């Protein structure tokens, strides 16, 4: 992963809301995706964005659409 200059409005906020709705912690998501908790935390705080593979996994685990996370709907 590398820092991205693209800004996705409210990505982190939408990810945090989705976690809360599923009653899942950042640590639980990190374990499901087999990444460090710091990685998930950076996604939630809009420091980094997940690559397309992780985005797909996040959507599957949280049962949400990529359109929602990317604010395309």
C-alpha positions in Angstrom: 0.0 0.0 0.0 1.1 3.5 -0.7 -0.3 6.9 0.1 -2.8 8.1 -2.4 -3.4 11.7 -3.5 -7.0 10.9 -4.5 -9.5 12.0 -1.9 -12.6 9.9 -1.4 -15.1 12.0 0.5 -16.2 10.4 3.8 -14.7 7.0 3.0 -13.4 6.5 6.5 -16.7 7.8 8.0 -18.7 5.3 5.9 -16.4 2.5 6.8 -16.7 3.3 10.5 -20.5 3.5 10.2 -20.6 0.1 8.4 -18.4 -1.4 11.1 -20.7 0.0 13.8 -23.9 -1.3 12.1 -22.3 -4.8 11.9 -21.1 -4.5 15.5 -17.6 -5.3 14.3 -14.4 -3.7 15.6 -11.5 -2.5 13.5 -9.5 -5.4 15.0 -12.1 -8.0 13.9 -12.1 -6.6 10.4 -8.3 -6.6 10.4 -8.3 -10.3 11.4 -10.9 -11.2 8.8 -8.8 -9.5 6.1 -5.5 -10.7 7.5 -4.1 -7.2 7.8 -2.7 -5.2 10.7 -5.2 -3.3 12.9 -3.1 -0.1 12.0 -4.0 -0.7 8.4 -7.8 -0.7 9.1 -7.3 2.3 11.4 -5.6 4.2 8.6 -8.5 3.4 6.3 -11.0 4.6 8.9 -9.1 7.8 9.4 -8.7 8.6 5.6 -4.9 8.3 5.9 -4.7 5.5 3.3 -7.3 3.8 1.1 -7.5 0.0 0.5 -6.5 -1.4 -2.8 -9.2 -2.8 -5.0 -8.7 -6.3 -3.7 -9.2 -5.2 -0.1 -12.1 -3.0 -1.1 -13.8 -6.0 -2.5 -13.1 -8.0 0.7 -14.3 -5.2 2.9 -17.6 -5.0 1.0 -18.1 -8.8 1.2 -17.3 -8.9 5.0 -19.5 -5.9 5.8 -22.2 -6.8 3.2 -22.1 -3.3 1.6 -21.4 -2.0 -1.9 -18.3 -0.4 -3.1 -20.5 2.4 -4.5 -21.5 3.2 -0.9 -18.0 3.3 0.4 -16.8 5.3 -2.6 -19.8 7.6 -2.4 -21.0 6.8 -5.9 -24.6 6.2 -4.9 
